[in-house]
Amino acid sequence: MIKRLASLVIFSLAYSGHAGAQAVSSADVNIVSVQAEAVKDRFVCTAEINNQNDDDSYGTQVIVLLPLEVKITNMTVLQGSGSCRKSAATGGNHGYAICSLGHLPQGPTVRRTVRITTTKSAVAANYPQTCAAFIYSRVGDIQKDNNYATATAP
């Protein structure tokens, strides 16, 4: 009897338009490209990102992974607001940077660029000079396979 009454209440709410359906926000924050460049005494990792779905992204963060044994000398967010912070230094070196971009409007032409400049790796002769970027936000992401990209300096 209780089961039948519960079914009747659920049917009644759904039929009357009061089923409690809510709109679902979904972003598609993604890494458009990552570039790695080793020039003389420095290494530069540049990640270009955007949000391609129909909802804005909030609490957007980009983690930039760096080559072995480097020190971050500059961090910049271009084409919009944002700030970056260095990882804690281990042996005087930084392994990554986290950039907070906050609100990222949707649209394929809305882009942000994160540029991290470091010293040249102390072990560059032995290991590839690679960097990578990973992006995420507080809004659900409909396509996660474009949230990570990597590049190696020529």
C-alpha positions in Angstrom: 0.0 0.0 0.0 2.8 2.5 0.9 4.7 1.6 -2.3 1.6 2.2 -4.4 1.0 5.6 -2.6 4.6 6.6 -3.1 4.4 5.8 -6.9 1.1 7.8 -7.1 2.8 10.9 -5.4 5.8 10.7 -7.7 3.6 10.4 -10.8 1.4 13.2 -9.6 4.3 15.6 -9.1 5.9 14.7 -12.4 2.6 15.1 -14.3 1.9 18.5 -12.7 5.3 19.8 -13.6 6.6 19.9 -10.0 9.0 17.0 -10.3 11.9 19.1 -9.0 13.9 19.0 -12.2 16.8 21.4 -12.2 18.9 22.8 -15.0 22.4 21.3 -15.1 25.4 23.6 -15.7 28.1 22.1 -17.8 31.3 23.7 -19.0 34.0 22.3 -21.3 37.2 23.9 -20.0 40.1 22.7 -22.1 43.7 23.1 -23.0 43.8 24.5 -26.5 47.6 24.2 -26.8 50.8 23.9 -24.7 54.1 25.2 -26.0 57.6 24.6 -24.4 60.5 26.7 -25.3 64.1 26.5 -24.0 66.0 29.7 -24.7 69.6 30.2 -23.4 69.2 30.4 -19.6 65.4 30.0 -19.3 62.5 27.7 -20.0 59.0 29.0 -20.9 55.8 27.0 -20.8 52.8 28.6 -22.4 49.3 27.1 -22.1 46.3 28.5 -24.0 42.9 27.6 -22.6 39.2 28.2 -23.1 35.7 27.0 -22.3 33.7 25.7 -25.3 30.4 24.6 -23.8 27.3 26.8 -23.3 27.8 27.5 -19.6 30.4 29.6 -17.9 33.1 28.0 -15.8 33.7 29.2 -12.2 36.6 28.4 -9.9 38.7 27.6 -12.9 42.3 26.4 -12.2 45.2 25.5 -14.3 48.1 23.4 -13.0 51.3 23.7 -15.0 53.8 20.9 -14.4 57.5 21.9 -15.1 60.7 20.2 -16.0 63.1 18.8 -13.4 65.1 21.2 -11.3 63.9 24.6 -12.3 63.1 27.8 -10.4 60.1 29.9 -11.4 61.1 33.4 -12.2 57.8 34.8 -13.7 54.1 33.8 -13.9 51.6 35.6 -16.1 47.9 35.3 -17.1 47.1 37.1 -20.3 43.7 38.0 -21.9 41.8 38.3 -18.6 42.1 38.2 -14.9 43.9 35.5 -12.9 46.9 34.9 -10.7 49.4 32.1 -10.2 51.3 30.7 -7.2 54.4 28.6 -7.1 54.6 25.2 -5.6 56.7 24.9 -2.4 60.3 24.8 -3.3 62.1 21.4 -2.8 65.8 21.8 -2.8 65.3 25.3 -4.1 63.4 24.1 -7.2 59.7 24.3 -8.2 57.8 21.4 -9.7 54.6 23.2 -10.7 52.5 26.4 -10.6 48.8 26.7 -10.0 46.9 29.5 -11.7 43.5 30.6 -10.5 41.4 32.0 -13.4 38.1 32.3 -11.6 35.2 33.0 -13.9 35.8 31.8 -17.5 33.0 32.8 -19.9 32.0 30.2 -22.5 32.8 30.6 -26.2 35.5 29.3 -28.6 37.0 32.7 -29.0 37.3 33.5 -25.3 40.9 32.5 -24.5 43.3 32.9 -21.6 47.0 32.3 -21.8 49.1 31.2 -18.8 52.9 31.7 -19.2 55.3 30.3 -16.7 59.0 31.3 -17.0 61.7 29.3 -15.2 65.5 29.0 -15.0 67.0 26.5 -17.4 66.9 23.0 -15.9 70.0 22.0 -14.1 69.6 18.5 -15.7 68.6 19.6 -19.2 71.3 17.6 -20.8 69.9 14.4 -19.3 66.1 14.8 -19.4 63.7 16.2 -22.0 62.5 19.7 -21.2 58.8 19.0 -20.9 55.9 20.9 -19.4 52.2 20.0 -19.2 48.9 21.8 -18.2 45.8 20.4 -16.6 42.6 22.5 -16.3 39.5 22.0 -14.1 36.7 24.0 -12.6 33.8 23.8 -10.0 31.3 23.4 -12.9 30.8 19.9 -14.3 32.9 19.3 -17.4 31.2 17.4 -20.2 34.4 16.4 -22.0 37.4 15.6 -19.9 39.7 14.2 -22.6 40.8 17.8 -23.6 41.7 18.9 -20.0 45.4 17.9 -20.3 48.1 18.6 -22.8 51.9 18.4 -22.8 54.8 19.8 -24.9 58.6 19.2 -25.1 61.0 21.9 -26.1 62.8 21.3 -29.4 
